[in-house]
Amino acid sequence: MNFPDDQIQELKKICPNVQIAEEGGHTFFFLPQMKLPSGCNPEVVDFLYCPTNRGDGYPSRLFFSVKFSGSYPHRNWNGISRILDRTWYAISWNINQEQRLIQQIRAHLEPFKS
């Protein structure tokens, strides 16, 4: 799937080293060393964003390189996937897909804000 170049450029503003990869017919955006919302531990992890439905019941999914803790209430870490030769973790969370890529990623981080 092709994504508008202006949206890719927006991602590069928050993560200059963003990489785009394909696996299983899906596009993934790898965003290394991203800062999590305040109160999360660790403070920085890698993100892997899939903006399309992979058949797991979620229209999009933001994966994290580790499960992390924070001052937010318990989150349902129900997703564990092997993607691009790495293990990734995700919570049960849906967002409005009618947004730009950067807004989608920010929406996926909302449940971790204290």
N, C-alpha and C positions, 0 to 999 in steps of 0.2 A: 504494500500500500504506500502511496506517495503522500507525503505531508508537505504543506506549504513551506517554502524556504524561509519566509519571514518568521514562522513559528519556530523553526529550527534555530534561527539566529537569536530569538528570545531565550531559548534554552541555553545557548552558548554564553549569554550574558550572566546566567547564574552558575553555569558549569562549562568553562572553556574547553574542557576535555571530553565533552559529551561524545559518545560514539553510537552509531546506529548499526544494529545487527538484525539479521533475519534467522529465524529458526521455526521449523514446522509451519511455514506459511504465514508467520506473524512477525511484525516489526517490533523490535525492542529498542528502547533508548537507555543506554548505560550511562549513568551519571556518577562518576567516582567522587568519593570524599565530600559528600554533601552534609551540610549542617542540619541537624534535627532541631525541632522546636525546643525552646528553653525548658530545662528540667529533665531532658532525656539523658540517659546514660547507656552507652557512650554518647558523646555529643556529635560525632561524625561517623557516618557509615556510607557504604555504596548503595545507590538506588538502581533499580532496574524497572523501567516503566513500559508496560504493554498497553497502548491506548485502544486496543480492540478486544473483542470477546474471543477467548481461547477455548470456549466450550466448557468452562468451569463454573458457569452461572453468574459471572461478573462481566459487565460490559467493558471494564478496564481493570487493571490491577497495578498497584505500586508494590514492588518487592523490595526487601531490605536484605543486606548481606548478613545481618545478625538480628536475633530478637533482642529488643532493648527494653529498658525499664524507664519509668518516669513518674511524674506526680499526677498523671491522669488516672482515672479509674481503670480497672481491668479491661484489657482489649482481647478480643477473641483471635488469637494467633492460629487461625485454622488453615493457612496455606503454607505448604512446604513443597517446593518444586525444584527440580533439577533443570536448569536452563543455561545454555551456553557454557556447559561444563562446570557450573557452580551450583551450590545449593542456595536457594533464596527463600525468604519468609514473608508472609503477608497476613494482614488481618482481614476479617470480614467487614467490608465497607464498600458502599456504592456511592457514586457521585453523579452529578449532572454532566453528561457527555457533550452537551452543547456549549462547550467552552474551548478556548485555545489550549494547546498542550501545557503551557506553563501554568495556566489556571487549573487545569485538571490535576497536575502534580500537587499544587498547593492545596486543593480540595482533599486530596488523599492524605495530607498531613494534618488536617483539622482535628481528627480524634486524638492526636498526641499533644495538643496545646493545653496548657494548664489554665 
